[in-house]
Amino acid sequence: MSAPECFTLAITVRPEDIDEQGHVNNVVFLRYVQDVATAHWRARALPADQAALVWVVVRHEIDYKHQAFLGDELVAETWVGPASRRTFERNTRITRAADGRLLVEARTLWCPLDATTLRPTEPSAGVRERFAVPGTLER
């Protein structure tokens, strides 16, 4: 089985991302994790799938390794993992572009919702093909 595609998003640390300690706030790193996931979805999902589904987080696991500071250029990388009927794993790594230092690693479980009813739903085979590791469906 081949490794899943890695999607990358460049992020520049802005003044509003900085906390009282002078570095990127942990909650902001969590926003970056969500930003790269959303960007991946918008870049790779078909328009019909984007219209039919919205995603909610059901679990975040995040390890903060090092700090980032105002003006730092960051690289957020995300790739999909296994999926069950209604949860899809996504992994994220955030590094500093200048030195490649690992800042954050995260694992997130997302649940697809029907965009009209906002109830959990099973996405199409095409969504599963693009956003889950093949052959990992667990009941």
N, C-alpha and C positions, 0 to 999 in steps of 0.2 A: 504494500500500500504506500502511495507517495505522500509526502508531507503536504498539509494544507497550505494554500496560498497565504502569504503574509502581506497584509495591507498596511501601508505606512502613511502617517499624517505628521506634517511638521507643525510644531507649536512654538510660539515665542512667548516667554513669560512676561506678563503685563503687570503694571503697578497694582491693579486690583487683585492679583493672584497672591500677593505677598501678605504675610501675617505679621503679628507683633514681634515675632522673633527674627524678622527680616528675610525669611525664605518662603518658598511656595507652601501654602497651607495644605494640610492633608486632605481636606475636603475638596480643594481645587484639583489635586492629583486625581481624586475620584471622578471629578468632572471631566478631566482629560481622558480617563478610561472610557467614559460614556461617549465623549466626543468622537474618539477614533472608531468606536463601534458603530455609531450613527453614520459617520462618514463612509465606512465600509458598506453598510446596508444601502445607503443612497447611491453609491458608486456601482454596486454589483447586482442589486435586485432589479428585476424587471418592473416597469411602471405599474403594471397590473398588480403585482405582489405588493408594491409599496402602497397602493391604494387600498388593498384588501387587509393588510396587517399593520398593527402597531406592536411594539415590544415593551415589556416591563421587566425590570430586574427583580428576581426573587432571591438572589444571594450574591454578595460580594465577598471575596477573600483578597486581601491586599497586603503586600509586604512593602514597607517603606525602607529602602536601603540607604539612600543618600539624599542630601538636600539639593534644591535648585533655587536660583536667585534671579532677581530682576534682570531682564534682557537675555537670559540664557535661551539658546535655541535647543529645543528638545525634539526627539524623534519618538513618536508613539507608534508601536507596531502591534497589530492584532491578528489573530488567526483563530479559526474555529476548532472546536474539539468535538467530543461525542454528543449525541443528542438522544433524548428519550422521546416519548410521545409528545410531551409538551414543555420540555426544557432543553435549551440549547446552550452548550458551554462555549465560552469565548475566553481566550487568553490574551493578555496584554503585557507588553514590556515597554517601559519608557526609559530612554537613555538621553544623556546630554550629547549633543552633536559634536561639540568641540573635542571631547576626550573619550567618548564612547562609554562613559561611566554609567552603570546600571543604577537607576534611581528608584524605580517601582516595578514590581511584578504583581499581576492581578489575575484572578480567575473569577469569572462572572457567569451566573446562570440566568438566562433570559427566557421569558415565556411569551410566545406569540399570542396576541389577542386579535379577534375579529374587529376590524376597524369600525364596524357599525354597532355591534352589540357590546363591544369591550369585554367579551367573555373569552376565556382560553379556547384556542382552536388548534387543530392540526393543520399545519401549512401544506402547501402543494409539494409534490415530488421535486419540482424545480427549486423551491426554496431549500428543501432538505438537501438536495444535491450541492447547492452553492454554499450553504451555511452550516454544514455538519460533516464530520469525518465519515466517509462512506462505511456502511456496514455496522454502524454503532447503535442502531435503534434498539432501545431497551424498553420493555413495557413496565 
